[in-house]
């Protein structure tokens, strides 16, 4: 199976760095006296320095999180901030963000014991239209049968911008949209690096209006297929590279048409039957049908298992195998360009 990895939110990623190897960071030994440390970096666009960029340095600890320094990059695109020592030698992670053309870009997170040899925050030009550049790289649906005959669905979506510019939104027009399965209700936006505040639902559609930087971004949504529903379908609004549907067992007998690969997956001691397909074009359709029997699945267990599965199944992982993630961005309120 062709697996792809996605990033999770900066806060979860920071915690995971406690056990993750800093693949591209040059670690240096801190002094015994915990001397003042600095975060020195550059702001680059297409490999060239950006002068006068607004830089904010953030700290994440077990007790708090927030900005600790605000400064501007110099003529060479460089910035330098003094980092406070971790309290009682505890957990601390630092990272820088840059606000450029109304878009916020994230630099890689650093553990308190690390310093970086070449800390860089990459920014890019923005565009209101990027024909053919935005696509849905992967959709993972986790179906959890309820005791009342309904289905709880947790979905992770990986969106890819293949361009070298950031797509922005203005006047309420979305930068990206996706059609949910027919009959879906109780729609909620979950955690991901596409903030829930930028997600809106209309009928069976999900609209996203924040910036899409070059590279990958992920979104999590949760919804329900209500009791009494016997069939549902997904019609693709745009090309989608991969769709995976995983069904928690035991479950009512289910048939899925349009997905060719089926196998059993075990996660956290629970069994799932997974269906998969690739290479979907705009207008393609996947249909699902099941009987009305209600398996004895605890709603609490269902929620826990579904949350765990979103992190471990179908090619999703907490951190890229290559190490530090690429820069991410979120559109600030009131900013953007026209679509």
C-alpha positions in Angstrom: 0.0 0.0 0.0 1.3 3.5 -0.9 1.4 5.2 2.5 1.5 8.9 3.0 2.2 10.7 6.2 0.5 13.8 7.6 1.3 16.3 10.2 -0.8 16.8 13.3 -1.3 20.0 15.2 1.8 21.9 16.5 0.9 21.2 20.1 0.7 17.4 19.6 3.8 17.4 17.5 5.7 19.3 20.2 4.9 16.6 22.7 5.9 13.9 20.4 9.3 15.5 19.8 10.2 14.2 23.3 10.6 10.8 21.8 11.2 11.6 18.1 14.6 11.9 16.6 15.4 15.5 15.4 16.4 14.4 11.9 17.4 17.8 10.6 18.4 19.6 13.7 22.0 20.1 14.8 21.9 19.5 18.6 24.4 21.1 20.9 25.1 20.3 24.5 23.6 23.0 26.9 25.9 24.4 29.5 25.9 23.1 33.0 24.8 26.5 34.3 21.9 26.7 31.8 23.3 29.9 30.2 21.0 32.0 28.1 20.2 30.3 24.8 19.0 31.9 21.6 17.0 31.0 18.6 18.6 32.4 15.5 17.0 31.9 12.2 16.2 33.3 8.7 13.0 34.2 6.8 13.3 33.0 3.2 11.1 33.2 0.1 12.3 31.1 -2.9 15.6 30.9 -1.2 16.1 34.6 -0.9 16.0 36.6 2.4 12.9 38.5 3.4 13.6 41.8 5.3 11.2 43.3 7.8 9.0 40.2 8.3 7.0 40.0 11.5 8.5 37.1 13.6 6.9 35.7 16.7 8.7 33.1 18.9 6.5 30.8 20.8 7.0 28.5 23.9 5.0 25.4 24.8 5.4 23.9 28.2 3.4 21.5 30.4 1.8 24.5 32.2 1.4 27.1 29.4 1.9 28.1 25.8 2.2 31.4 24.0 4.4 34.0 22.4 7.6 35.0 24.2 9.2 37.4 21.7 8.1 39.5 18.8 10.6 41.0 16.4 11.4 41.8 12.7 13.8 40.2 10.4 16.8 42.3 9.4 18.1 43.2 5.9 19.5 39.7 5.6 16.2 38.1 6.6 17.7 37.1 10.0 16.2 37.2 13.5 17.5 36.3 16.9 15.5 35.8 20.2 16.6 34.9 23.7 14.9 31.7 25.0 14.1 31.3 28.6 15.4 28.2 30.4 12.8 25.4 30.9 11.3 25.6 34.4 12.9 22.9 36.7 14.4 21.3 33.6 10.9 20.3 32.4 9.4 19.9 29.0 9.6 22.9 26.7 9.3 23.3 22.9 9.9 26.5 20.9 9.0 27.5 17.4 8.8 30.7 15.3 6.0 31.9 13.1 6.2 34.6 10.4 3.2 36.7 9.3 3.8 37.5 5.6 1.1 38.9 3.2 -1.6 38.2 5.8 -0.6 34.5 6.1 1.0 32.9 9.1 3.9 30.4 8.4 5.3 28.0 11.0 8.9 27.1 11.5 9.9 23.6 12.9 9.5 23.0 16.6 12.6 22.6 18.8 13.0 20.8 22.0 14.6 22.7 24.9 17.8 20.7 24.6 18.2 21.4 20.9 19.6 24.3 18.9 19.3 24.5 15.2 22.2 25.1 12.8 20.1 26.7 10.2 16.6 27.5 11.5 14.5 28.7 8.5 10.9 29.8 8.1 9.9 29.6 4.5 7.2 31.9 3.1 5.7 32.2 -0.3 3.8 34.6 -2.6 0.1 34.3 -2.5 -2.4 33.8 -5.3 -6.2 33.9 -5.7 -6.3 31.1 -8.3 -4.0 28.1 -8.7 -5.5 26.0 -11.5 -4.9 22.3 -11.0 -2.5 22.8 -8.1 -4.9 21.9 -5.2 -6.0 18.4 -4.9 -7.2 15.9 -2.3 -4.4 13.5 -1.8 -6.1 11.2 0.7 -9.4 10.6 2.5 -9.7 8.1 5.4 -13.1 7.3 6.7 -13.5 5.3 10.0 -17.0 3.9 10.4 -18.1 3.0 13.9 -21.5 1.3 14.3 -23.7 2.6 17.0 -26.1 0.7 19.3 -29.1 2.5 17.7 -28.3 1.4 14.1 -26.5 4.7 13.3 -22.8 5.1 12.2 -20.3 7.5 13.6 -17.8 8.6 11.0 -14.4 10.1 11.7 -12.7 11.3 8.6 -9.2 12.5 8.0 -8.4 14.4 4.8 -5.0 15.3 3.4 -5.0 18.3 1.0 -2.0 19.0 -1.3 -0.9 22.2 -2.9 1.6 21.4 -5.7 2.3 25.0 -6.5 5.0 27.2 -5.1 2.5 29.9 -4.0 0.0 30.0 -1.2 -3.7 29.9 -2.2 -5.7 32.5 -0.2 -9.4 33.4 0.1 -11.5 36.5 0.3 -15.2 37.5 0.3 -16.2 34.2 1.9 -15.2 32.1 -1.1 -13.6 28.8 -0.1 -10.0 27.8 -1.0 -11.1 24.1 -1.0 -14.4 22.1 -0.8 -15.3 18.5 -0.3 -18.6 16.5 -0.5 -19.5 14.3 2.4 -21.4 11.0 2.1 -25.2 11.4 1.5 -27.3 11.6 4.6 -24.5 12.8 6.9 -25.6 15.0 9.9 -24.2 16.2 13.2 -21.2 17.7 11.5 -18.2 18.8 13.5 -14.7 19.9 12.6 -12.0 18.2 14.6 -8.3 18.9 15.4 -5.9 19.3 12.5 -3.6 21.9 11.1 -6.6 23.3 9.2 -8.3 25.1 12.1 -11.9 24.4 12.8 -12.6 28.1 12.8 -12.0 28.1 9.0 -14.3 25.1 8.4 -18.0 25.5 7.5 -20.7 23.0 6.5 -23.5 23.5 4.1 -25.7 20.5 3.3 -23.4 17.7 2.4 -20.5 20.0 1.7 -17.4 21.0 3.7 -15.9 24.4 2.8 -12.5 25.6 4.0 -11.6 29.3 3.6 -8.1 29.5 5.2 -4.8 29.7 3.3 -3.3 26.6 1.6 0.5 26.8 1.6 2.6 24.7 -0.7 2.8 21.1 0.4 0.4 19.1 2.6 -2.3 20.1 5.1 -4.7 17.9 7.0 -8.3 18.3 8.2 -10.4 16.1 10.6 -14.2 16.1 10.5 -16.7 14.0 12.4 -20.3 13.3 11.4 -23.1 10.7 11.7 -25.1 8.5 9.3 -28.3 8.4 11.2 -30.3 5.3 12.3 -32.6 4.1 9.6 -30.1 5.0 6.8 -29.5 1.9 4.7 -27.3 3.4 1.9 -24.9 6.3 1.4 -22.6 7.4 -1.3 -19.6 9.7 -1.9 -19.4 11.7 -5.1 -16.0 13.2 -5.7 -16.1 17.0 -6.2 -12.5 16.9 -7.4 -9.8 14.4 -8.2 -8.8 12.3 -5.2 -5.7 10.1 -5.1 -6.8 7.6 -2.4 -9.9 6.8 -0.4 -9.9 4.3 2.5 -13.0 3.2 4.4 -12.3 1.3 7.7 -15.2 -0.4 9.5 -15.0 -1.3 13.2 -15.9 -4.9 13.9 -18.4 -6.4 14.8 -20.6 -4.5 12.4 -23.7 -5.1 10.3 -22.8 -6.7 6.9 -21.8 -3.9 4.6 -21.1 -3.7 0.8 -19.0 -0.9 -0.7 -19.0 -0.5 -4.5 -16.1 1.5 -6.1 -13.3 0.3 -3.8 -11.4 -2.6 -4.9 -9.0 -3.5 -2.0 -10.2 -5.2 1.1 -8.2 -6.5 4.1 -8.4 -6.7 7.9 -6.5 -4.2 10.1 -5.9 -4.4 13.8 -5.4 -1.2 15.8 -5.3 -0.9 19.6 -6.6 -4.5 19.9 -9.6 -3.8 17.7 -10.4 -5.3 14.3 -11.3 -3.2 11.3 -12.2 -4.3 7.8 -10.7 -1.8 5.4 -11.7 -1.0 1.8 -9.5 1.1 -0.5 -9.4 2.6 -3.9 -7.1 5.0 -5.8 -7.2 7.4 -8.8 -10.7 8.9 -8.5 -11.7 11.5 -11.0 -14.2 14.4 -10.5 -17.7 12.9 -10.6 -16.7 9.4 -9.6 -18.9 7.7 -7.0 -18.5 5.2 -4.2 -21.6 3.7 -2.8 -22.2 1.9 0.6 -25.1 -0.3 1.8 -25.7 -2.3 5.0 -28.4 -4.1 6.9 -30.1 -2.6 9.9 -28.9 -4.9 12.7 -27.2 -3.1 15.6 -24.0 -4.7 17.0 -23.2 -4.3 20.7 -20.6 -1.5 20.4 -20.1 0.8 23.4 -20.3 4.5 22.3 -17.4 5.3 24.6 -15.3 2.5 23.1 -16.3 3.6 19.7 -15.1 7.1 20.2 -11.8 6.1 21.7 -11.1 3.6 19.0 -12.0 6.0 16.2 -9.7 8.7 17.6 -6.8 6.3 17.9 -7.4 4.9 14.5 -7.2 8.3 12.8 -3.6 8.5 14.0 -2.4 5.0 13.0 -4.4 3.6 10.1 -4.4 3.9 6.3 -1.0 5.7 5.8 -1.5 8.4 8.4 1.2 9.0 11.1 2.0 11.6 13.7 5.3 12.8 12.2 6.8 12.5 8.7 9.5 9.8 8.4 11.7 12.5 7.0 11.8 14.4 10.3 10.8 18.0 10.8 7.6 19.0 8.9 7.4 21.6 6.2 6.1 25.1 7.0 2.4 25.4 7.6 0.1 28.4 7.5 -3.3 29.6 8.7 -5.1 32.6 7.4 -5.5 35.4 9.9 -9.1 36.7 10.5 -10.0 39.4 7.9 -7.0 38.7 5.6 -6.7 37.1 2.2 -7.1 37.5 -1.5 -9.8 37.0 -4.0 -10.8 33.7 -5.4 
